[in-house]
Amino acid sequence: MVKNVIFLAVFLFGYTVQAITGFAGNIFCMPVGTLTLGLQSSVSILNATGFLACTVLAVLNIRSIHWRELGKIVGVMLPFVVLGAWLDSVVPLHALLKIYGLVILAVGIKNLVQRKQSFLPEWALWGVLAAAGLIQGMFVSGGALLVIYAVQKLTDKEQFRATLSAVWSILNLLYAGAQLYQGHFTHEVWVMVLCCVPLIVLATVVGGKLVKRISQERFLKLTYVLLLVIGTVLLVTS
């Protein structure tokens, strides 16, 4: 019972951040979920809730979606999501999770300390998308890498938020469907998903109000600070 409450509290915080930025909800929740509910249950719960929350955000902000970038992101990430899900079932990945945390920390620090934003070449951005898909398939946590691509390609904060929400809506739906077919949605998982639904509504409302008060510059700084926090969480819990 206590573990469930801890997970739900972190879930509310993470999905409020998700409502503001368009990413990071599952990245905050996954490490805590793994420790409290178990890896497989956490993956199933967060895929289902990620689909629900991101679909709400995407529909509410549908006019801000960059459709061409949405197609490109999903098209590149999807096969690597499938590869990552397969690797997750056959390879111990705790060491890789620590490497992932270090990469996220490096990206966050780099963008916070540099005065002028640097841009990756196009070929490198394709690699970032592939890596984001791989991490999403393994840990349901590809958002921290996808943001590296999105910050460069989606310069308007509303476009950034809406497009990333649409990406996660599509990917989470497909992944959750596969897990449902495989029988991973147990009674306990469904109960936790239902408990999360009102929290999704609350987080969406609160996050929607907060995002209107944040300037573009502060929005980007918040994004990079979140990367630092996420990287630290991954290193500590993996």
N, C-alpha and C positions, 0 to 999 in steps of 0.2 A: 504493500500500500504506500509506504513512504517513498519507495523508488518510483512509483507511478506519479506521485505528487511532484517529486523533483523533476522528472522528465517533462511533465506538463508545464511547470513553471519556466523551465528553459525553453520549451516550445513556444510559449507566449512571447518571451523576449525575442527569440530568434525570428519568429514570423512577423513581429512588429518591424524588425530590421528589414526583413524581406519586403514588407509593404513599402518601406521608404526607398530602398535601393534597387529592388528587383532581383536580388540574389542574397545569399548568405544564410537563409533560414535553416536549411538542412545542414550546412557546414557547422553551425553552432550546435544543432540538436544531435547530430550523428555521434560524436564522441561520448556525450552524456547518455544517449540512448544505448550505445553499445555496453556501457558500464552498468546501466540499470535494468534494461530489458533484454539485452542480448543483441548480437549483430544481425541475425536474420529477421527478427521481429522489428528491429529498428528500421532496417531497409524497407520492409513491407509497409510499415506505418508511414514513414516519411515519403515514400513514393506516392501513396494515396493522398496524404494531406498536402504534399507538394503540388499534386495535380489540382486539387480543389482550390487551394489558395492562389496559385498562379493563374488559373483559369479565371477566377474572379477579377484579379488585377488586369489581366489581358483584355477581358471583355469591357471592363469599366474604362479602359484607356485605349480602346481598339483603334481610334483615329491617330494615335501616336506611334503605332507599330511601323517599323521600317520593314516592309514585306520582303524586299530583296535580300536584306541581311538576314532576316529570319530564315528564309529558304536556304541560304548559304550555310548558316551556322548549323541548322538541323541536319542538312545533307552531309556535312563533313563529320559532325560529332556522332551521328547515329551508329555507323558501323563500328566505331571505337567504343561506344557504350556497350554494344553487344560483345566485343572482344574483352572489355573490362569485366563484364558480368561473368564471362566464362573463366577468366583468370582468377576471379574471386573464389570460384568453386574448386580450383585445383592447386593454387599456389598460396603459401603463407605470405601475407603482405604487410606485416607489422613494420618491417624495415623500410619498405617503400612508403608507408604512411609517414614515417619520420622524415624521409627525404622530401616528400610533398610539403610537410610543414616548413622545412627549411627554405624551400623554393618560395613559398608564399611570404615568409618573413623577409626574404631578400627583396622581393618585388615591392612589398609595402614600404620597407625602409628606403629603397632607392627612390621611389616616387615622392616620398615625404621630404627627403633631404635635398633633392635636386630642385634648383630654382626654375629651370626651364624643362617642360615636358619633352622627353625624347620619344621617337617613333621607331617601331620595329619595321624592317622591310616586309614586303608582302609575303615572301616565302616563309618567313619566321612566324607570321600571323597564322598561316595555315597549320604550322606545327603546333601552335598554341591551341588551336581548335581541336586538333587530334588528341592532344594531351588532356584537354578538358573533358572530351568524351570518354577517354580511358579512365580517368579518375571518377567521373560520374558513374560509370558502370561498376567500378570496384567499391566505391565508398559513398555514392549518392552525394558527392561533394565537389562537383566540377566547377562550381560557380566562381571560386577564387581565381582559377585560370582563365575562365571565359571573360572575366572582367578586364583582364589585360588586353584582350582583343576588343571588347566592347567600348572601353574608354577611348580607344583610338578611332573606332569606326562610328560610334554613336555619341556625338558631342553634346546633344541636347539631353538634359536629365530626364524629361518626360519620355522621350524616344528610347533612351537607354533603359529606363524602368519598364516600359510597356513591352519592348521587344524581348528583353531577357525573360520577362514573365511568360510571354508566349512560347519561348524556347523551352522553358521548364515544364510548362503545361503539356506540350507535345511529348517530350522525352519521358516525363514521369508517367503519363498515361500509357505509353507503350511498354515501359518497364513494369508498371503495376499490373498490366494485363498479362504479361508473361509470368509474373509471380503468382497471380491468381490461378492461372492455368496449371502451375506446378504445385498448387496446394499450400502455398506459404501463408495464406490469409487464414489463420486460425481464429477461434472464437476470441481469444485474448487480444489478438491484433485488431479485430473488428471493434471490440469494446473501446480500445484506446483511440482508434480512428474517430469513433463517434464522440468521445470525450474531447477530441481536438477540434471538432467542427465549430462549437461556439467560440473557442479561442481564436480560430481563424477569422471569424467575423469581427471580433473585438480588435485583433491585431490589424486587420485591414482598415478599419475605421480610424484607429489611433495613428497608424502609419500614414494614411492618406492626409490627415490633418497636419502632421509634422512635416511632411515633404514640401508642403506649400510655403513653409517658413524658412526653408533652407536654400541659400543661394547656390549657383552653379559651382563656385569655387569651394564653398564649404561642403557641398555634396561630394566633390572629388576627394577632398581631404578626409571626409568621413569614410569614403570607400577604401582609401589606403590604410586608415587606422583600423578598419575592420579586418583588412588582410593581416595586419600585425597580430591582432587578437586571435584570429582564426589559426594562424600559423603557430602561435604559442599554445593554444588549446590542443592542436594536433600533436605537438611535440610532447606535451605533458601527459596526455591520455593514451598515447600509442605505445 
